[in-house]
Amino acid sequence: MHDDGGDDTSAVMDRGQHQDAKTPWDQSTWRNEVLGWAARELAARGLRESGTARRGVRLRPWSILVRIPVEGADTTAATASAAVWLKANPPAGAFEAPLTAALARWVPEYVLEPLAVDADRGWSLLPDGGELFWQVLDRTPTAARAWEEPLRQYATMQRTLVPYTKDLEQLGVPSARTTALPQVFDETVEFIGSVLEKTVPPLRQPAPDVDPTTLHALRPRLLNWCEELADLGIPDSLDHSDLHDGQLFNPEPGRFTFFDWGDAAVSHPFCSFLVPAGRVTERYGPEALPRLRDAYLEPWTGTGRTGKELRRALTLAGRLGVIGRAASWGRHFPGASDETWVAGATHSARWLRQLASDEPPF
């Protein structure tokens, strides 16, 4: 690494809309430690940080991502872009590091193989994955059917991972199994309430759609949906929980790799369809969804469920998938500001409010 004594002024910083976010990157000791770890792991692979390019640092309340330009004799296919990515998760998302390593063993054709992970500290060192799917979609205007193959491959990966659900939970992946979703809902409403209680005025006054009492009143309807979904008998698996077009690489035609597992949970697999369905609807309109629904469900045929049962399960999981999205907004770095916690609680509540809709998402 650059010998900068922990000084990050030479880096290209990206804080997005979180200019005041508090992360460990603000601490020079922590920066030296994580960059030193990355330097040792690179050296073990015949690589070193380039002395002619600046690193890029992306800071968010829920993750730190550093693009490290590299050079060396062993710039192989895994680092052909001459850059690697260092990711650090908060304690509540530290499972992503060992999960990434485990997925590379269990389903290597669908994920990146990390160069190194520190499971205890939630650190990962990853090769560059090539073009993101959204970049491909923007560069070559195409129809919604471009989503069919990645959804088909993602569902195939999920079905392969069904036998590993206990292993996933032992890695620390949050458990949000179908029958436990009411409990996850309760915990999320409790999180929202606790944030509002702890914050100082004027942040304490909740907007009408964030009020915990209003949210708790939605609980009875999700109980029926959970029971019906569980009775359909589709086993739990890994739910990415935020599978939009910036969370998968498309390095070459027909090949897709899925990454960024910090929001993941062990839950009903069909909950994963919620986010891509929303993105596709925004870009192409709701008329595009039936084809994509069928592409996603194709790998789940032959499980003893009829097409009608699979489609019903997808509709129910689409309703209940908002719980996983809501739960993920509490995974911040320690020391986050009141504004950050309130923003997270607000996002959580607005996801849960979708349970009030009389119309299913698809």
Secondary structure, DSSP 8 states (H G I E B T S, - for coil): ----TT--TTSEEE-TT-TT---GGG-HHHHHHHHHHHHHHHHTTT-EE-SSS--EEEEETTEEEEEEEEESTT--GGGTTSEEEEEE--GGGTTHHHHHHHHHHH-GGGB---SEEETTTTEEEEE---SBHHHHHHHS---GGGGHHHHHHHHHHHHHHGGGHHHHHHTT--B--GGGHHHHHHHHHHHHHHHHHHS-TTTTS--GGG-HHHHHTTHHHHHHHHHHHHHTT---EEE-S---TTSEEEEETTEEEE---TT-EEE-GGGGGHHHHHHHHHHH-GGGHHHHHHHHHGGGTTSS--HHHHHHHHHHHHHHHHHHHHHGGG---TT--HHHHHHHHHHHHHHHGGGG-SS---
